[in-house]
Amino acid sequence: MMTIVEDTFEDHHDLQEGMCSRKRHELAAAKGIWERTYGRPLAEMPPRGCTENLGTALAPYGIAIEGVPIPFNIFQNMIIHGDTGGTRTFTSAPEAAGRAR
């Protein structure tokens, strides 16, 4: 467990989105939103995502993919469009020095 005791970043953190996976990419493609969501042509869909990469890397240590925690994506912002349910995710680079500890 972790406790944030200080955060001097002047923007906001959005922890809505977990790590990517092939399944997440396939679902976005099936909904017809992959290109808009990821900003690339569908032909560039990666064969694996972070989920599969971490699962493969941790398997030799006996850690199943279900045991891999969701990333802590600070400095990430997500806009959720209430009318469509669509999302837009982007990373905000701090303009001024900030830290979370």
C-alpha positions in Angstrom: 0.0 0.0 0.0 1.0 3.6 -0.5 0.0 6.9 0.9 0.5 10.2 -0.9 1.8 12.7 1.7 2.6 15.6 -0.6 1.7 16.6 -4.2 3.0 19.8 -5.6 1.9 19.2 -9.2 -0.4 22.1 -10.2 -2.4 20.1 -12.7 -4.4 17.0 -11.9 -3.9 13.3 -11.9 -6.4 11.0 -13.4 -6.2 7.3 -12.5 -9.2 6.1 -14.5 -7.4 4.1 -17.1 -5.5 0.9 -16.6 -2.8 -0.5 -18.7 -3.3 -1.4 -22.3 -3.9 -5.0 -23.5 -4.5 -6.7 -26.8 -8.1 -7.2 -25.6 -8.5 -3.5 -24.9 -7.3 -2.8 -28.4 -9.6 -5.3 -30.0 -12.6 -3.9 -28.1 -11.8 -0.4 -29.3 -11.4 -1.7 -32.9 -14.8 -3.5 -32.7 -16.4 -0.3 -31.5 -14.8 1.6 -34.4 -12.9 3.9 -32.1 -9.4 2.5 -32.2 -7.9 5.0 -34.6 -9.5 8.0 -32.9 -8.5 6.7 -29.4 -4.9 5.8 -30.2 -4.3 8.3 -33.1 -2.9 5.7 -35.5 -4.3 3.6 -38.3 -5.9 0.3 -37.4 -3.1 -1.5 -39.3 -0.7 -0.3 -36.6 -2.5 -2.1 -33.8 0.2 -3.7 -31.7 0.0 -7.5 -31.3 0.6 -7.2 -27.5 0.0 -4.6 -24.8 1.5 -3.7 -21.5 -0.6 -6.4 -19.8 0.8 -9.2 -22.0 4.3 -7.8 -21.8 4.3 -7.6 -18.0 2.7 -11.0 -17.8 5.4 -12.6 -19.9 8.2 -10.8 -18.0 6.8 -11.8 -14.6 5.8 -15.4 -15.4 9.2 -16.9 -14.7 8.8 -15.5 -11.1 5.5 -17.3 -10.6 3.5 -14.1 -10.9 0.3 -14.6 -12.8 -1.1 -11.6 -14.8 -3.9 -11.3 -12.3 -1.3 -10.5 -9.7 0.2 -7.6 -11.6 -1.0 -4.3 -10.2 -2.6 -1.6 -12.3 0.0 1.1 -13.0 -0.1 4.3 -11.0 -0.3 6.8 -13.9 0.2 10.2 -12.3 0.4 13.2 -14.7 -2.1 11.4 -16.9 -5.4 13.1 -17.8 -8.5 11.6 -19.2 -11.5 13.4 -20.7 -14.7 11.3 -20.5 -17.4 12.5 -22.9 -20.7 12.1 -21.0 -22.8 12.1 -24.2 -20.9 9.3 -26.0 -18.9 7.5 -23.3 -15.8 8.0 -25.4 -12.5 8.9 -23.8 -9.4 10.9 -24.7 -6.3 10.3 -22.7 -3.2 12.4 -22.7 -0.2 13.0 -20.5 0.4 16.4 -19.2 4.1 17.3 -18.8 4.5 19.6 -15.8 5.5 23.1 -16.8 6.8 23.9 -13.4 8.6 21.5 -11.1 6.3 19.4 -9.1 6.5 16.2 -7.2 4.3 13.6 -5.5 5.8 11.6 -2.7 
